[in-house]
Structures are given as C-alpha cells and as structure tokens.
Amino acid sequence: MDRIREETTRRLERSMGTLGTAAMSRMEEQLAWFRALSAEDRSWVGLVAQAGIAAFVEWFQHAGADDGGRPKPSIGFFGTAPRELKRSISLQQTVDIIRMIVEVVEAQVEELAAPDGRVQLEQAMLRYTRDVAFAAAHVYAREAEVRGAWDARLEALIVDALVRGEVDDGLHSWAAALGWTSSPVVVIAGQAPDDDPRAVIDAFRERGRRIGLDLLAGVQADRLIVIVGGASGEREAAKHVVRQFGPGPIVIGPEVPDLHAATRSARAAIAGLKASSGWPDAPRPVHAEDLLAERALDGDSDARHQLVENVYEPLAGTPLLDTLATYLEQGTSLEATARLLFVHPNTVRYRLKKITELTGYQPTEGRSAFTLQVGLILGRLAESAATWRALT
C-alpha cells in the first residue's frame, strides 16, 4: 500500500497545475458569485485552489494506513488570500471551492491513481474533504464569535457615548462598522430583564434583522437602553422592543433625525425613567414629554427649559397668564375664575381654549393642568432669577 501511495503521490504532483486550471474552469462555469468577482479576486481564488490541491497532495503523501497515524488536514492554504478577500467570501463559498476541487480530482481519478490505487485515493479524498470542511466551519465559527464579541463592544461604546453625551466622529465610525444606516432615531429606556446581558443584546440584534430596523442595545446595571433606527415614529419603534424589557416603566425619548442627535433622545428617555416613579399610573410605554413635569421636579434642566419655553413664554405679557394662574388657584372653577377677573365665564372659556392652542396643554384636564402649574411656577422662578441677576 505504501508503494501504491508513493506512485499516486508522484502522479498527483505532476498534475497539480492541470488540476488547478481545471478547478478554475469549473468554478467559472458553475459559480455565479465567482464570475462576479474582479479579475484580481478571481486570481486570488485560483491561488487558493492551487494551494488547496498542493495541501491535499502533501497530506496524502504522509497519511498512514491507520487513522491514528494520519496527520490532520490543515486549512492554512486559505491564508494565501489577502484579508479583504477572506472577509468577502462566506463559508458557503468556501465549501463551493472545496467541492469544485474534489469534483476535478474525482473526474481524473483513473489517471491520477496508481494501478490498484483508485480505492485508496477515493477514500483519502473523502476523509480529507470531510475534515477540511469541518475545520473550515470551525474557523468560521470562531471568527463569528470574535466578530460578535467585537460588535458587542462597539455597541456598548455607542450606547455609553450617547448616554454620556460624548458624540463625535468616532461614534459614526463605530456605527458604520456595525452596518448602521437608518434614520430617524429613537432611544428607549427601561428596566433590564433578568437574563444574561449578552443574551439580551443578541436577542435585540436578531430581532432587528427580522423586522428590518437597526437596533443597538446596552445594559447598564439594571437599566436597558435601546436605540432604534428606521422606524416611522416613536410608537412604532417602541412596539417592536417593549416585550424585551423587564418589568417596570418604559420611557420613549423624542424622535431625532440621526444618530449624531440621539444623545438628546437618550437624555430625555433616561431622565423620564428616573422620574417615572412620580407618576405610578403612567402608561407603559410612556413618552418622555408626557413626564415633563415629573422630570422638571426631579431636577432635569432640559425639562425645565422646555416647560418654560412651551408654557410660560407663550402666555407671558398677556391676560392669558393671569387667567391660567387664577383658574388653577381656584381649583379649576370656571365661575370662581370669572368672578375674580371680573369677566364673563364665556371669556374664561375662550381664554382657556387659547391657552390650549398656544401650549398644547388643556387646563381642564388633570394631567395637563398639573403640567401647566409646574410650567407656570418654573416660568415665574426663571423671571425672578433673571431680575436678580440684573440687579447684581
């Protein structure tokens, strides 16, 4: 058997160039992805095929008759290709290359095998290709794990940068590396589930692929932050991810045009989550702007500024401000407000309607009245502070 192996090895060595050329021709005929490659990449694949045939010949030459003495095949011949090509060729395409080489060798097994060596060569080919295929799958799986770990680190960096408000060009580079292309962007904050954080993030990534949205997630202590890109609105963004959160409130940040502006959405969502205990009966999920009053009382400067801008400033210098203050002080009594202002109740009704149009909040509704009250107080405090600054 050793003599037959040696003779077959010599025949294989003499035919390596012919086998490589035949493998390239077969790939050109049968593999559409190969034809779509550039001339340079096709030449690299040809070198890989030649290296693969040479690796098989070397393995066959030193393979013993028993399994214990047979060396393990190596897929180091894939290192012939440059890094860029290895990134662009999938595991399935790698298997295609191996299959083409095997078919070429099988087609010429009569000429390649020494007399009485056909069975030996065929069995060797089966063993070698099986082991190479498993080795290739192992390498791709290991690379996928490494890539997954790297993606997870990038994802954590992006979420952390947005939460801390540290947005620069590096953020877009990290996002591009993860394939982020979507806009607009919404940030959602809530309680993290009890599952392993890596499993939670992997689940979001898989869900994003299924629904066609860009999803980035980060678990920070017991808090889960999710960045959604490409949804048609805040509510739709929340609809796709609510079930992945743990129990407790979920707060939706405002929609922003792109990832660079997402720090504003993240800041509002996290501030809303922190202040959500002030409204135990809030819906789940709740928009951060529906928690403006609680956020302002909790010390959120963005919410305070927004309430002053949206509630106090549109009414300042007009009878509407006195009407609102009186109406709220009188327990939202229309008649009492009219008596104190010496106007007809219909005038009060008209002014309350104008207040709703200007601020977006309806004084006759409980939650809106509470928000208007906080906005009114904050506006007075801001005006007083400006006066004190002018005096000093």
N, C-alpha and C positions, 0 to 999 in steps of 0.2 A: 504493500500500500504506500509506503514511503517513496518507493521508486516511481510509482504512478503519480504521486503528488508532485514530485520534483519535475517530471516531464510536463504535467499540466501547468505547473508554475511557469516553466520556460515558455510554453505556448501563450500563456496569458501575458507575460512580459512583452513578447514580440507583438502582441495585438493591442496593446493599451492605446496607442494612438488611433487605430482604426475604431476601437470601441468608443472612445471619446467622441470622435467625429460622428459616429452613428447615433450616439445618445443625443447629441446636439440636433441632428436632423429630425429625430423622433420628437423631441421637445418642440421644435419649430412647427411640426405638422399637427401635433395633438394638444398643445397647451396654449390657450389664448392669452393667459397672463404673461407667458414667456415672450410671445410675439409683441406684446405691448411695451416691453422693456426697451430702454435705449440700447444702442449698439454697444456702448461701453458696459452696461449692466449684463447684456447677453454674453459678452466675452468673459466677464467675471464668473457667470454661471457655468460657462464652458470650462473654465479653470477648476471650478469646484467639482464638476463632473469628472474631469481627468484625475483630480486628486482623490476622488472617491474610488475610482477604479484602481488607482495605484495602492490605496489603503486596503482594498479587498485583496489584491494580489499578495501584498505583504502579509496580511492576516492569514490567507490561505496557505502560504508557504510555511508558516510557523505553527499552524494549527495541528495539534496532535490528534490521534485517532480517538482518544477518550476525552470526554467533556472536561475532566479535571485538569488536563494538560493544555487545553485550548486557551489561548490568550483572549482577553475581552476585546471586542472591536472598539475602535476609537472614532469619534466624530470630529476629531481635531481638524480634518480636512476642510470643514466649513470655515475654519479660520483663514482660509485662503482669500475669502471675500472681504472687502472693506466693511467697516462698521455700518456705513449708510445702507449698503445692500442688505446686510443681515437684519436691519430694522424693517426693511420694506418687504421681506419675504416671510410669509407666515409658515406655521407648522404644516398646514395642508400642502403648501407649495414645496416645502422641503420633502415631504413624503412623495410628491409628484416626481421630484428629481431622482430620488432613490428608486422609485418604481420604473422610471424610464431606463435607468442604468441596468436594473435587473432584467427588464424585457430585452434589452440589447444583448446582454450576455446569454440569456436563455435562447435567443434566436440563433446563436452561433455556438451553442454548447457542443455540438458534434465536432466542429473544427477545433474548438479550444481544449477539449478534454483529451487526455492521452488514451490510448487503447485500454479498454476496461475501466476507464476513469470517469465515465459520464455520471454514474450514480453518486460517486464521491463528490464531484463538482456541484451537482444539483443540490445535494444535501448541505454542502458547505454554503452555497448561496442562500438557501432557506434560513439556515442558522444565522448567517451574518446579517442579512437584511432584517430579520426579526429583531436581533439585538441592537442594530443600528437605529431602527425605528423607535424602540423603547428608550434608547439613550437620547435620541433627539427629543422625544416627548419629555423626558426628564429635564433636559436642558431648558426647553421652552417653558416648562412649568416653573423651574427655578427662576428664570428670567421674569416670568409673570409675577412671581411672589416679590422679587426685588422691585419690579416696576410698581406693584401695588403698594409696597411699603413706602417707596419714594413719593408716589401720588398722595398717599395719606399724609406724609409730612408736608408736602406742598399745600394740601387742602387745609391742614391745621394752621399753617403760616398765614394763608389768605384770611381765614376766619379770624385769627387772632389780630392781624393787622387792621381789619375792618372794625373790630370791636374797640381797639385802642385808638382808632382814628389815624393810623400811620399809613397813609395811602401815598404811594409814589409809583414810578415807572416799573419798579420791580414787581409790584402787585400784578400788573398786566402781563408781565413776562411769566410769572408763576401760573396765572390763569390760562395763558395761551398754551403752556406746556401740558395743561390738563384738558385742552381742547375747548375751553370756554369761548363761546362766540355769541351768546344770547344777550338780548336787551328787550324790554326793560328789566329791572332787577327789584326784587322784594326780599327783605330779610325778616325771618320769623323766629321768635324766641319762645322757649317753653321749658318745661321740666324734662330732663333726660330720662329715658326708660331705664330699668334695672339691668338691661342686657349689657354685654361687653361693649365698650365704646367702639372698638374696631368693627364689630358685627353691625352696630347701628349705622356707622358711616358707610360700610359696604352695602347695606340694605338701601340707603338713600341713593348711592351711586347706581345700583342696579335698577331702582325704580325710575331714576332719571332717564336711563337708557330706554326703558319700556314706554314711558309716556312722552318722550321726545323733548324733555326740558333739561336745562343744565341745573344740576343740584350740587351744592357744596355744603358739607355739614361739619360741625365741630362740637365736641363735648368738652365743656369746661366745668369741672367739678360736677355739680348736679344739674347744670344748665346745658340745654341743647340749642345751638344756633344753626339755622338752615338758611342758605342763600339760594333763592330760586330765580333763574333767568329764563326769559322767553314766554312767561305766562301772560295772558291777555288782561290780567288785573290782579289786585291783591287777593280777592276772594278765591279766584281760581287757583292762584299759587298756593293758598292755604289748604284748599280742598284736597290737593294731591299729597300733602305731607302730614296732615293732622293726626292720622292714625298711628304714625310712627313715634309720636311724642308720648312721654309718660303722663301720669295724672296731673291735674292742676291747670292753671291758666295758660293760654297760648296767646301771644300778642303779635299782631301783624304790623310791621313797620310800613311807612308810606312807600309808594312806588317811586323809583328814581330811574333816570334814563340809562345809566350804565353802571358797571362795577366800580368805576372810579368814585361815583357819588354814593355808593352803597353804605358808606360809613354813616351817613345821615339816617338812612333807614335802620341800620343796626343800632345806632344810638337811641332812636325813638323806641324800637322794639324792646331793648333791654331796660330802658327806663320805665316803660309801661309794665314789663314783667315785675320789676322791683316794686312798683306802686300798686300793682293789681290787688293786693290784699285790702286796699282801701275801698274796693267795690266787690264784695264777695259774690254778688249775684250777676257779675258781668258775663256776657255770653262767651262761649268757647268755640272758636277763637274770637278775640276782640281786637278791633283796630286800635293802634297806639293813639290816634287822635281822639278816640272816644274816652281815653283816660287822661286827657289834658289836665283836668282839674286835679286829679289824684297825683299826677306827675309833678305838677306845679307845687302842690303842698308838700311833696316829698323832696323838693329842692332841685328839680330839673330846670335848669336855666332856659333850655330850648322851649320847654312847655310854657314857662312864664312869659318869655318874649312873644311866643305865638298867641297866647291869650290876650296880652296887652294889645298886640297888633290887630287881632281879629275882633275883639270885643270892645275894648275901651277907646282906641283911637278912632274908629268909625263914628262913635257917638259923642266924642268929646266936643264941647262948644255948641251943642245943640240941645233943644228941650228933651230929646230922646234920652239923654243920660240921666236927667233928673227924674223922668218918668220911670225909667227902669229901676233906679235906686229906690224910689218911693214904692213902686209896685212890689219889689222884693222885700222891702222893710215891712210892708203891710200884709205880709203873708200871702201874696199874690191875689189880693182882694181888689177887684176892679172898682167897686163903688168907693171903698176907702181911699184908693189912689186918686180917683176923680175929685173927692171932697177936699183932700189936702192940696191938690194942684189947682183947685177952682176951675175945673174944666168939665165938659160933658163926658160921661162914660164912653160914648162913641169916639171921642177924641183919644181917649186912652187906648181903646181898641185899635184905632188907626195907627197910633204910635207904636204899639206892641207889634203890629204887623210889619211896620217899617224896620223895627229892631231885628225882627226875624230875617228880613230881606238883606239887611246890611251885615249881620253877624253869622247867619246860618243857624242860630240857636233860637228856639221858640220859648219865650218866657213862661208860657202857660204849661209847659211840660216839665216834669220834675227834674230829670237829669239835666236838661238844658238850662233850667233856672239855676241849678246848683253851679254849673259851669259858668254861667253869666255872673253869678255872685262872686265867684273866685276871680274872674277876669276883671270885674269892677274894682275889687279890693286891690288887686295887683296893679291896676292902672293908677289908682289913687296913690299907692305907695311909690310907684315909679315917678309920678309927677312931683310928689313931695321930695323925693330924693334929688330930683333934678333941681328943685328950688333951693335945697340946702347946699348943693354943690355950687350953685350960682352965688349964694351969699358968702360962702367961704372962699 
